Each structure stands twice: as structure tokens, then as C-alpha cells.
Amino acid sequence: MATISDVAARAGVSTATVSRALNGKSTVDRDLAARVREAAEELGYQPNGPARNLRRQEAAVVALIISDVENPFFTAIARGVEDVAHEVGYSVVLCNSDESADKENRYIDIAIQERVAGVILSPSGTTTSVEKLTSRGTAFVAVDRPLPEQESDVVLVDTRLAARQATAHLIAQGYDRIGCITGPLGVRTADDRLAGYRDALKAARLRSTTKLVRRTEYKAAGARRAAQDLLDQAEPPDALLVANSAMAVGVLQALQEHGIRPGRDVGMVAFDDAPWAELVDPPLSVVAQPAYEIGTVAARLLLARIADNSRPATTTTLGARLIERGSSHRG
């Protein structure tokens, strides 16, 4: 593999001149810069980005702080981040905040102590500690949820629109007592999915009632309890919108315990196309989010910010896709 010294020797200049020329410094004569670039191209020389970071006393490592490592949505994001980082020589350290602001804060402290080059995180809730990263000048990007009161690059999915479309699909199938099981109050994705559900009910002139809405942790156990509570009502829902795949597991458990079959007895759509969603009977209708793409986009944004932390903050909003299967069609 060609080194910067090889390029300098081929171009007949110093290594310092090669570095300035390849970094686009205006102090290098135009013809000289062209000669350096030609030499680099002939030798197949590639500047070592991680090495530049190490000269700034930063590790060639990025930290990825996600909310739930057991959730396939976040593991797909992690794979996207890792694939892009690996291409340019960075390693990825995976941290699981477990929706805990305290754990998130500890991992941010560790990232700073270890001098990582940058951080990608899914904020745990209404508070965050990224001001520590800002004050140190460490690059960071948010995924899935925006950072509260903090300007940053962020990669989101329009889940409000997706929830509206999923609820409208249930309405079109003839369900008219549709319930919603979503995440904790103040978590952006949970709030947006509830808002989209209500948008669809309003558009269809169906009454939105708190009796058909439950908020709980983004976990199977909480969703199971929420579903049981809804199903035990005198007038239970005839369909359910569920905010993620982990929660869907709990809801399916509750339905089974009540002897209720999705599709035949109650319609159901859940966010995220988990690997098992097509294997249940009937197959689960889902809102498929582009999790891997979220990871790749976030990683590229982070690399760009590592190179230039003065760039204006950007918001990238991706779309989701409703996949209709048996659970949302009356059998």
C-alpha cells in the first residue's frame, strides 16, 4: 500500500506539501497540487482518515448508543452504521442505554474519556447529556428521535404519517373500535405514532377516546399488560395499532391468553418488520421502517461531521412502508 512518503517521492515534493495539497490547502501552487494528485492516483494512495484522527489524539472509533439492543430495529441500525464505518477504517462500539437517561449519560462520559471520534445515539427521552459532547467538540448524530432543545444532525422516519396510514388501513377493513398501544409520554416516536393514529380517526370521523389508548414501556411485558387491560374492558377494541415489534410480542401473548385470533377476531398492525412477523399465524401486518438505511445515513453524516464539525445541522426524514398481511384483514 502506497504511503504519503511514496507520493512525495513520486511528485518530488515534501510529505508536508503532499498533505496540504491533498487537503485542498490554497497555499499550494495549483500546478504542484495537480502533480501531487496525479502521483497519488498513479500509486493508488488513499489518505488514512483514522490516522488523521489519531494525530488529533482521537481514536478511530465511533460509539453507537441505542435504546434497546434486543429490538431488531436497533440492531439493523447498528449493522448499517458498522458497514459504513468499516469501509473507512473505523470501529464501532455498541452501547445499550435501555431507555435510561442515566445509562446514556454514563456511556457519553465513557465516549469522552476514550476520545472516540464521534457518537451516534438514539436519545432515551426528554433529557440528554450531549452538551458534554458539544463542549468538547466531539461530533454526534441522533437517530430515530431528535435531541431535545439541541441542534444536531438527525435521521428520522415520518412515523406520524406511517401511523396514520396504518390506522386508515384498519378503518378501511371495517374496524371501528381501534385501540393504540404506544410508548412512554415524552418519547418522540411514541407521541408521533399516537398522533398519527388520532389523525386517521379524525379523518374518518371516528371518535378518539382515551379508553382505547395505552402507554407503556417499549417492551413486551408492558404491552402484554396494556393489551390485557384493553381486552378486559366491557367494550374492547376490535383492532390494535402497536408501536413496535417488541410490544407486538406482548400483545400477541395477551390475545392468545384471551383466545382471540388476530385477523379473525381483532385486527392488528405493528411497527417494524421483525424476522418472525411472517411466521406467525396469520402473518403480522407491519409498518416497515428503513432501519438499515437509517444506520448508513447516520454513519455518513457522522463521518462528514468528524471531517468538518462546523457544518450546518441537517435533518433527514425517511419514509416507512405499510405491509399488509393476514392480521389486519378480517378472516
DAZIDA-V52449 format. One record per pair of residues at least 12 apart in sequence whose C-alpha atoms are under 7 Angstrom apart, sorted by the first residue. I is the first residue (numbers start at 1). GAP is how many residues later the second one is. Records with the same first field share a line. If there is no record, write none. Layout:
I = GAP + GAP
This chain:
2 = 41 + 42 + 43
3 = 42
7 = 29 + 32 + 33
10 = 29
11 = 24 + 25 + 28
18 = 18
21 = 12 + 15
22 = 15
50 = 39 + 40
58 = 57 + 58 + 59
59 = 56 + 57 + 58
60 = 30 + 31 + 56 + 57
61 = 29 + 30 + 31 + 55 + 56
62 = 28 + 29 + 30 + 31 + 54 + 55 + 56 + 57
63 = 29 + 30 + 31 + 48 + 53 + 55 + 56 + 57
64 = 28 + 29 + 30 + 31 + 55 + 56 + 57
65 = 29 + 30 + 31 + 32 + 55 + 56 + 57
66 = 29 + 30 + 31 + 55 + 56
67 = 29 + 30 + 31 + 32 + 55 + 57
68 = 28 + 29 + 30
69 = 27
71 = 175
72 = 202
73 = 199 + 218
76 = 215 + 216
77 = 214 + 215 + 217 + 218
78 = 217
79 = 213
80 = 212 + 213 + 215 + 216
81 = 214 + 215 + 217 + 218
84 = 212 + 215
85 = 214
95 = 12
99 = 25
100 = 24
101 = 23 + 27
105 = 24
117 = 21 + 22 + 189
118 = 20 + 21 + 22 + 184 + 188
119 = 20 + 21 + 22
120 = 20 + 21 + 22
121 = 20 + 21 + 22
122 = 20 + 21 + 22 + 23
123 = 22 + 24
125 = 61 + 62
126 = 22 + 60 + 61
127 = 21
139 = 163 + 166 + 167 + 170
140 = 162
141 = 12 + 13 + 157 + 161
142 = 12 + 13
143 = 12 + 13 + 155
144 = 12 + 13
145 = 43 + 44
151 = 162
152 = 161 + 162
153 = 160 + 161 + 162
154 = 160 + 161 + 162
155 = 139 + 143 + 160 + 161 + 162
156 = 160 + 161 + 162
157 = 160 + 161 + 162 + 163
158 = 159 + 160 + 161 + 162
159 = 30 + 33 + 34
160 = 32 + 33 + 35 + 36
161 = 35
162 = 125 + 158
163 = 30 + 33 + 34
164 = 32 + 33 + 35 + 36
166 = 103 + 156
167 = 30 + 33 + 74
168 = 32
170 = 97 + 158
173 = 156
175 = 63 + 64
177 = 60 + 61 + 62
178 = 59 + 60 + 61 + 62
179 = 33 + 34 + 58 + 60 + 61 + 62
180 = 32 + 33 + 34 + 60 + 61 + 62
181 = 32 + 33 + 34 + 42 + 60 + 61 + 62
182 = 12 + 32 + 33 + 34 + 60 + 61
183 = 32 + 33 + 34 + 35 + 60
184 = 31 + 32 + 33
190 = 53
193 = 50
212 = 18 + 25
214 = 12
218 = 28 + 29
219 = 27 + 28
220 = 26 + 27 + 28 + 29 + 30
221 = 29
223 = 24 + 27 + 28
224 = 26 + 27 + 29 + 30
227 = 24 + 27
228 = 26
238 = 28 + 29
239 = 27 + 28 + 29
240 = 27 + 28 + 29
241 = 27 + 28 + 29
242 = 27 + 28 + 29
243 = 27 + 28
244 = 26 + 27 + 28
245 = 25 + 26 + 27 + 29
248 = 22
262 = 20 + 65
263 = 63 + 64 + 65 + 66 + 67 + 68
264 = 66 + 67
267 = 60 + 61 + 62
268 = 17 + 59 + 60
269 = 15 + 16 + 17 + 59
270 = 15 + 16 + 17
271 = 15 + 16 + 17
272 = 14 + 15 + 16 + 17
273 = 13 + 14 + 15
282 = 44 + 45
283 = 42 + 43 + 44
284 = 41 + 42 + 43
285 = 38 + 39 + 40 + 41 + 42 + 43
286 = 36 + 37 + 38
287 = 33 + 34 + 35 + 36
288 = 32 + 33 + 34 + 35
289 = 31 + 32
290 = 30
